[in-house]
Amino acid sequence: MSHADFAGPAPREALFTPAHSAPEKQRAAARTPAAPRDPAAPRSWAGVLARYRDPNSARSTLELAITALPLAALWAGAALAFSFGYWWLSALLVVPAAAFLVRLFCIQHDCGHGSFFPHRKANDWLGRALGVLTLTPYDLWRQTHAIHHNTCGNLDRRGIGDVDTLTVREYLARPAIGRLKYRIYRHPLVMFGLGPAYLFFVQQRLPVGLMGEGVRPWLSAMGTNAAIALFAGSMIWLLGWKPFVAVHGPVMLLAASIGVWLFYVQHQFEGTTWSNDDTWRMHDAALHGSSHYQLPGVLAWFTANIGVHHVHHLCNRVPFYRLPEVLRDHPELAKVGRLTLGDSLRCVSLALWDEDRKRLVSFREMARSRA
């Protein structure tokens, strides 16, 4: 599972959505382009979405509070239940705690895009603090995630911040052991079970992908590791190691699996698009290479509307709580890349990009086409 200043270049879509100072907001709104009639013209949407970029500090603070406080209460309740021998109650409380942790990660995600608070420092320091709970080195993640936004759907620029995806030709060109390794990597038990555990507990302890990019990636990873050790040590001192491991371990594992699942279906779906560098266009890849994962209301709330991923990729400065507003104002966008919960289950088998048919296919489908 897989560069200028390490603070992270703003993803290129931001270049097409210029910010406006406060006195200019009304004039900027008046200049906002009318929505394009054809959702197949993705670049023209960038200017339209600029009017949704401004975060509201009070709303963001409220969203943080109604996420972090229930998480803390559930975590403490699960730890106390375990300490008093009610392991079954502790196990029950782990599930909603993991859901709130997923939502906290989504808030950290918005911080990384500078869309949660109006000021960069507020976003960055909150993101770093949340990274201790999500086991994610914020500055390092922000850098690799910006690369993901700048290269999503580009066959010639794969490898950082995305799910490893081979083309059919690349897969067939590998030796037998290479094909076996890729099949194991793509197996659901690895992709959504062992993989997330490895990603969050092991891989993110080092600046994987940016090890040769100077000292800053290492500072981010090692600084986060030190803060995690301090947090874990404090909790173990207060509660003992057994309650801490019995609660935080399962909460983190479940949240990690949910997070990887969400990231997977955002780009690994039947209608997605990939292309080589010479024909790749960022806005086309944003709109048609990212899904609109239409989840039921409760699940959409816990995942902070991250399912509206095509709009997020078109303009990543839109706060998560304004994404439904975009769909209400522009219902034509709701139809693009639409993926229901049932549809998403069928995405699990997709594993290879077929260059001839221009779509993702399963191993079985690839074998049938060659028979």
N, C-alpha and C positions, 0 to 999 in steps of 0.2 A: 504494500500500500504506500502503496507508496504515497548590473545590480549596483547599482549606485549605492546610495546611502542605505545602511541596513534598516533604517526606520521604515523602509519599504516604499517603492515607487507606487504612486496611486495607480490602480488599474486603469488601462487605457480608456475604458468607457467614460471615466470621469472627465476626460479631455473634451468630451462632447456634451457635458452637462455643466456649464460654467456656474460657479457660485455667485450669488448677488449679496451685496451688503444690505443691512437692514433697511436703510432709507430707500433702497432701490427696489424693494420687494414688490410693491404694487406696480411700479413701472415694468418690472420683469415679468410679472404675471400677465400684464397686458400684451407683452411681446411674445408670450409663450405660443409656439406654433400650434395650429389646430391639429387635432389627432388625425393621423393618416387613415384614409378609408380602408386601405389594404394592409392587414397585419403582416403580409408577406414583404413589406418594405420596412425592415427592422431598423435601419439607421435613422429614419425619420422619427422614430419613437423617442429617441434620446432627448431631443429638445422638449417634447411633450412631458416627459417624466421629470424634468428638472424642477417643476413647480411642487413636487412632492418631497423634495430632498430635505427640507428643514426639519430637524428634530425638535421636539418640545421637551424642555428640561424637566418640567413638572411631570409630564406623562412618562418620561423615561425613568424618573426616580420612582414613580408609582409602580411601573412594570418591574423594576429591580426589587422593590420591597415585597410585592406579592409573589415573587419567585423565590427570593433568598430566605425570607422569614419562614414560609411553610417548609422549605427544604431543611432549615435548621431544626424546626420543631419535629419533623418526621425522623430526621437523623437521630436526634436526642432521644425521641420516644423509642426508636428501634434499639438503640444502645442500652437504654434502661430496661426495656423488656427482656433483652438477652441477659443482662446482668442478674435479673430476678428469676431467670429460668424459663421465661415465656418465649422460647425460641420461635414458636409458630407465629406469635404476634410480631416478633421482630422481622421474620421473613415476609409477612404481609405488608409491613410498613416500608420495606425495601423497595417495593414496586413503585408506589407513588413518589418516593424520594428520588428514584432514578429518573422518573419523568420530569420532576422539577430540576434535576441536574442537567438534563438535556436542554431544558428551556434556558438555564443559566449559561450553558455553552452557546446557545443561539444569541444571547445578549452579548457574550464575549465576541462572537462573530461580528455583530453589528459594531462593536467598539473597534474591531480591526479595520472596518471600512470607514470609520469616522462618522458613523451615522446614528450613534446612540445619544451622544451629547453634542452640543454645538462646538465645544472646544476640544482640540486634539489631546491636550494633556489629560483632561478628564477621561476621555475615552481610553487613552493608553494606560493610565494608572489603574483604572477599574479593570481593564482587560488583563493586566498583569496580576492583579489580586485574584481575579476569577480563575486564572490559569493555575493557581495553586490547588484549587478544588477540582478542576477538570484535568489536571496532570498535563497541561498544555503550555509549553513555553511561548508566551504571547507574541513577543517580537519576532521570534523565529517562525512561528505559525503564520503571522501576518505577512511575512515576506514570501513564504512558499504559496500562501493562498492568493496573493496578488499575482504570482506567476501563473497559477491555475486560471485566474480570470483572464489573463492576457494570452493564454494559449489553449483554452478549452476548445476541443474539437479539431485541433491542428495535429494531423498525423505526424508532422515533422518535428513537433516540439512537445512530445509526450515525456512523462517521467518524473515530474515534480508536482506534488499537490493533487494527483489524480489517481484513479484506479487503473492499474496496469492493464492495458488492452492491446492485444496483438491483432494484426490483420490475418486473414486466412493464409496469404502467401508467407508471411513471417512465421506463422505457426508450422506450416508444412515444411519450411526450410530448416526448422530446428531438428537436431538429432532426437532419437526416441526419448532419451532422458530429459531433454529440454521440454519436449511436449508433455511428458508426465508431470514435470514440475509445474508447468502452467495449468494443467488440469487440476492438480492438487490445490494450487493457489485459488483457482476459480470455483472450487467445491464450496457449496453453501456453508458447511460446517467450519471451513477455514475462513471463508470470506466474512462471515457474520458471527463466528464464534471465537476461534483461536486468533484470527487476524486482528480484530479490535483489541483484544487483550495484549497482543504483542505491540500493536501500534502505540497504545497509550501508556503501557507499563514499561516498555523496553525502548522502542524506537525513538520516542519523543524525549528520552533522557539524553540524547545526543543530537547535534545539529545535522541530521541526515539530509543530504542534498546540498548543504551549504558549508560543509566542513572546511573547504579551502577558500572561503570567502572572507577571511580575516577573523578578528577577535570577537566581533559583535554577535555572530550567531552562537558562539561558545558562551559568551556572557549571558545571553538569554537562556540557553539550556541549563547551564550550571547554576545561574541565579535562581531559576525556577526550582531546580532540584534541591537547592539549599532551603528554599522557603517551604517546599513540600516536606522535607525532613524535619524542619522546625515545627510545622503544623502537626505532622504525624506523631512526633515525639511528645508534643504537648498533650495531644489527645490520649496517647498511651499512658502518660504520667497521670492524667486525670481519671481515666476509665479502666486502664489495664489493656494489655495487647489483644486479649481475646475478643472483648466487645468491639474494639476498633476494627480489627480485621474482619470479624463476622458481619459488621454492618457496612463499612466503607468499601470493602472488597466487592461484595455482590452489587452494591449500588453503582460502583464505578464500572464493573463488568457489564451490567445490564445497560447502563447509559451509553457505554462505548459501542455496544452492539447496535443499539437503536440509532446512534449517530452515524455509524458506518452504513447502515441500511438506508438512511435518509440520503446520504451523500451518493450512494450507489444508484438509487432510482432517479436521482436528479439528472443524471447524464447517461445512464445505461438503460435505455428504454428503446422500444421498437422504432419509434419515429425520430430518433436522434439523428444528428448529421455530423460527419467527419469529412475533412478534406485536406489535401496537401497544401503546403505553404503558399504556392503560387495562386491558388484559387480560394484560400481561406479568407473570410471576412469576419471581423470580430463581432459585429452586430448580428450578422446572420447566424453565427455560432451561438450567440447569446440567446436569441429568440427561439431558434429551431433546434439547438443542441442541448437545451435545458428544458426540463419538463415542468408542467403545471400539475403538481401532485395534489389533487383535490381531496383532502382528508376531511372526515367528519369534524364538526365544530370543536369538540373537546380536544381531539388530537391536533387540530390546527393550532389551538391555543398553546398546548404544551410544546409544540415544535415552533412556536413563534412565527407562524406563517412562512416558514422556510420553503414550504411546498410551492409557493408562488415564485419559483426559482428562475423562470424565464424573465420575469420582470426584474428580479434582483440582478441578474446578469446584464440586462440592458442598462440599468442604472443602480449601481451598488450603494449609492448614497441615500437611497430611500429607506427610512427606518422601518423595521419589520411591522410595526403597528399601523403603518400607512399603506402597506401593500394591498389589503382588502379594499381600501379607498380607491386605489388605482383600478382594480377590477370593476368596482361599482361604476366608476366614471367612464371606463372604457371596456364594456363587456365583450368586445371583439377579442380582447387579449385573453379572456377566460377560456376561449375555445382552442387556443394554440397550445399544442403539446399536452393536452389534458390527459391525466393519468389517474384513474380511480384506485382505491385500495385493492380491489380485485385485479385490476390490470397490472398493478405493480408486482403481484406474486408471480406473474408469468415472465417478468423480466429476469428472474433468477437464472434461467437457463441460457440467456444471451451471454456470449463469451468472446466472439470474434467479429471483427469488422470485415465484411465481404466487400472488397474493392470493386467487384464487377456489379453487384446488385445494390451497392451503396446503402447497406443497412447492417445492423448487428444480427448475427445468426448464432444458433447453438452449435455445439459440437456435432450433435446428431444431424442437424440440418446440413452442416458442412459435409459430413460423410455421405449423406444421401445425394447431394449435388455432384459428388465425384464418382458415384457408383456407375 
